[in-house]
Amino acid sequence: MMHVDMDPDTQYIKICTTTGNSILGRRAFKSKVGSSEDTKTCEMQRTMLKDGQVVNVIYTPAIARLFDSSADFEFVSKEIVKCIGMAKDGIHAVLIVFSVRNRFSEEEGAEIHSLESLFGKKVFDYMIVVFTRGDELEDNDETLEDYLGPECPKPLKEILQLCDNRRVLFDNKTKDAAKRTEQVGKLLSLVDFMILQNGGQPYIDEIFAELKKRATKLRDQQVEVDSLKGYSKREISELKEQMKKSYEDQLKRSIEMVESKLKETTTRLEQQLAEEHLARLKAEGAAQLAQIKSNEEIFNLREKLERGQRETEELRNGVPKLQCPIL
């Protein structure tokens, strides 16, 4: 995901280390070979653009497996709340990253659709699809338009429609500085245009709003306690500890709420995929039966034709030839 303010402060929440590093212009996020993506925690890095805009990229490895039933729901829920806390005032852009090397599946499409259950339909107004491995398309003399041509999977077309066809292509391997600058520039231009489309308003759902409200309340209470007169340092420390505990309890409830919603959404997604798989099997079975029936009908017709030909030949051979008498 990515959050961009029109003042110098911008924030990004992302999924991929290499794309995040491309945006930052340096190897800020380090990915170790063989490490498990779903056990890493969220991380934020920052860079400043030439125009003074500050870009905060939030790497979200665990959230990449939102609807994986084998993932730790509690851990993922904590990461979601943590990311929301990092984004603070909301998100202006959400990046969904796909590799052109891999075929986009119906399951992936269903997972993206399920984001609506977790974050609301409005989240698609802030979404951009980033395709990586642009070097492989270039090696095959293909463009992104070629890749998204007639053979583009239907689920991917549907996701692009949800995103109002906002998409960019990244080559994260290129050593060409001009090319790196150009592709990041295209992405940021698309973000700026999307900000205008959304009236400059960031994406904020009920979790965002609640966490922001609680954080603001805690800050105000701390300021109020600091200004109290006639209390010992110990009493003030105890008051702050009580406020901190109250905030942590509220944070825990937020995590539990996200976890409950995540489990519910995952269960619904699994049920939907199972039903679609069953429907697909039934359709394939019906098609096979129709083909078998068609083959049987063709066989029967051919057999009837051959039998008719044999009977005609037998009749022809069985009729005695008429001899013309000479008178």
Backbone hydrogen bonds, N-H to C=O, Kabsch-Sander energy under -0.5 kcal/mol:
donor,donor_aa,acceptor,acceptor_aa,energy
2,M,93,A,-5.9
3,H,11,Q,-3.9
5,D,9,D,-1.4
10,T,54,V,-2.1
11,Q,3,H,-7.6
12,Y,56,N,-7.3
13,I,1,M,-3.2
14,K,12,Y,-0.5
14,K,58,I,-5.5
20,G,16,C,-2.0
21,N,17,T,-2.7
22,S,18,T,-2.0
23,I,19,T,-2.1
24,L,20,G,-2.1
25,G,21,N,-2.0
26,R,21,N,-1.2
28,A,26,R,-1.9
30,K,28,A,-0.6
31,S,29,F,-0.6
32,K,30,K,-0.6
35,S,32,K,-1.8
37,E,35,S,-0.6
39,T,36,S,-1.2
40,K,37,E,-1.0
43,E,59,Y,-1.7
45,Q,57,V,-2.7
47,T,55,V,-2.1
49,L,53,Q,-3.4
52,G,49,L,-1.9
54,V,8,P,-6.9
55,V,47,T,-3.4
55,V,53,Q,-0.5
56,N,10,T,-1.6
56,N,54,V,-0.6
57,V,45,Q,-2.9
57,V,55,V,-0.6
58,I,12,Y,-4.2
58,I,56,N,-0.6
59,Y,43,E,-3.5
59,Y,57,V,-0.7
60,T,14,K,-2.4
64,A,60,T,-0.6
64,A,61,P,-0.8
65,R,62,A,-1.9
66,L,63,I,-1.3
68,D,65,R,-1.5
69,S,67,F,-0.7
71,A,68,D,-1.9
73,F,71,A,-0.9
76,V,72,D,-2.7
77,S,73,F,-2.6
78,K,74,E,-2.2
79,E,75,F,-2.0
80,I,76,V,-2.2
81,V,77,S,-2.3
82,K,78,K,-2.4
83,C,79,E,-2.6
84,I,80,I,-2.3
85,G,81,V,-2.1
86,M,82,K,-1.8
87,A,83,C,-2.4
88,K,84,I,-1.2
89,D,87,A,-1.4
91,I,203,Y,-1.8
93,A,2,M,-6.0
94,V,126,Y,-4.6
95,L,13,I,-0.8
95,L,93,A,-0.5
96,I,94,V,-0.5
96,I,128,I,-2.7
97,V,95,L,-0.5
98,F,130,V,-2.7
100,V,132,T,-1.9
102,N,99,S,-0.9
109,G,105,S,-1.8
110,A,106,E,-2.5
111,E,107,E,-2.1
112,I,108,E,-2.1
113,H,109,G,-2.2
114,S,110,A,-1.8
115,L,111,E,-0.5
115,L,112,I,-1.3
116,E,113,H,-1.6
117,S,114,S,-0.8
118,L,114,S,-1.1
119,F,115,L,-3.5
120,G,116,E,-2.0
123,V,120,G,-1.5
124,F,121,K,-1.6
125,D,122,K,-1.6
126,Y,123,V,-1.5
127,M,124,F,-1.1
128,I,94,V,-3.1
129,V,166,R,-2.4
130,V,96,I,-2.9
130,V,128,I,-0.6
131,F,129,V,-0.6
131,F,168,V,-2.9
132,T,98,F,-2.9
132,T,130,V,-0.5
134,G,170,F,-2.3
136,E,133,R,-1.2
137,L,133,R,-1.0
138,E,134,G,-2.1
139,D,135,D,-2.2
140,N,136,E,-1.2
141,D,138,E,-1.7
142,E,137,L,-3.2
147,Y,143,T,-2.1
148,L,144,L,-2.0
149,G,146,D,-1.6
152,C,149,G,-2.1
157,K,153,P,-2.0
158,E,154,K,-2.2
159,I,155,P,-1.8
160,L,156,L,-2.4
161,Q,157,K,-2.0
162,L,158,E,-2.1
163,C,159,I,-1.7
164,D,161,Q,-1.6
165,N,160,L,-4.0
166,R,163,C,-1.1
167,R,165,N,-0.8
168,V,129,V,-1.9
170,F,131,F,-3.3
172,N,170,F,-0.6
174,T,171,D,-0.6
177,A,175,K,-0.8
180,R,176,D,-2.2
181,T,177,A,-2.4
182,E,178,A,-2.2
183,Q,179,K,-2.4
184,V,180,R,-1.9
185,G,181,T,-2.2
186,K,182,E,-2.2
187,L,183,Q,-1.7
188,L,184,V,-2.6
189,S,185,G,-2.3
190,L,186,K,-2.0
191,V,187,L,-2.2
192,D,188,L,-2.6
193,F,189,S,-2.3
194,M,190,L,-2.1
195,I,191,V,-2.3
196,L,192,D,-1.8
197,Q,193,F,-2.0
198,N,194,M,-1.9
199,G,196,L,-1.7
200,G,195,I,-3.2
201,Q,198,N,-1.8
203,Y,91,I,-4.6
204,I,202,P,-0.5
209,A,205,D,-2.6
210,E,206,E,-2.3
211,L,207,I,-2.6
212,K,208,F,-2.6
213,K,209,A,-2.2
214,R,210,E,-2.3
215,A,211,L,-2.6
216,T,212,K,-2.4
217,K,213,K,-2.1
218,L,214,R,-2.4
219,R,215,A,-2.3
220,D,216,T,-2.5
221,Q,217,K,-2.4
222,Q,218,L,-2.3
223,V,219,R,-2.3
224,E,220,D,-2.3
225,V,221,Q,-2.6
226,D,222,Q,-2.4
227,S,223,V,-1.2
228,L,225,V,-1.4
236,I,232,S,-2.3
237,S,233,K,-2.4
238,E,234,R,-2.2
239,L,235,E,-2.2
240,K,236,I,-2.3
241,E,237,S,-2.1
242,Q,238,E,-2.2
243,M,239,L,-2.2
244,K,240,K,-2.5
245,K,241,E,-2.4
246,S,242,Q,-2.4
247,Y,243,M,-2.4
248,E,244,K,-2.5
249,D,245,K,-2.3
250,Q,246,S,-2.0
251,L,247,Y,-2.4
252,K,248,E,-2.3
253,R,249,D,-1.8
254,S,250,Q,-1.8
255,I,251,L,-2.2
256,E,252,K,-2.4
257,M,253,R,-2.1
258,V,254,S,-2.3
259,E,255,I,-2.8
260,S,256,E,-2.3
261,K,257,M,-2.2
262,L,258,V,-2.7
263,K,259,E,-2.5
264,E,260,S,-2.2
265,T,261,K,-2.5
266,T,262,L,-2.6
267,T,263,K,-2.5
268,R,264,E,-2.2
269,L,265,T,-2.4
270,E,266,T,-2.7
271,Q,267,T,-2.2
272,Q,268,R,-2.4
273,L,269,L,-2.8
274,A,270,E,-2.2
275,E,271,Q,-2.5
276,E,272,Q,-2.5
277,H,273,L,-2.4
278,L,274,A,-2.4
279,A,275,E,-2.6
280,R,276,E,-2.2
281,L,277,H,-2.4
282,K,278,L,-2.6
283,A,279,A,-2.5
284,E,280,R,-2.6
285,G,281,L,-2.7
286,A,282,K,-2.9
287,A,283,A,-2.3
288,Q,284,E,-2.3
289,L,285,G,-2.6
290,A,286,A,-2.5
291,Q,287,A,-2.2
292,I,288,Q,-2.8
293,K,289,L,-3.1
294,S,290,A,-2.5
295,N,291,Q,-2.8
296,E,292,I,-2.6
297,E,293,K,-2.5
298,I,294,S,-2.4
299,F,295,N,-2.5
300,N,296,E,-2.9
301,L,297,E,-2.6
302,R,298,I,-2.6
303,E,299,F,-2.6
304,K,300,N,-2.7
305,L,301,L,-2.6
306,E,302,R,-2.8
307,R,303,E,-2.7
308,G,304,K,-2.6
309,Q,305,L,-2.4
310,R,306,E,-2.4
311,E,307,R,-2.7
312,T,308,G,-2.3
313,E,309,Q,-2.2
314,E,310,R,-2.7
315,L,311,E,-2.5
316,R,312,T,-2.2
317,N,313,E,-2.3
318,G,314,E,-2.0
319,V,315,L,-1.3
327,L,325,P,-0.7
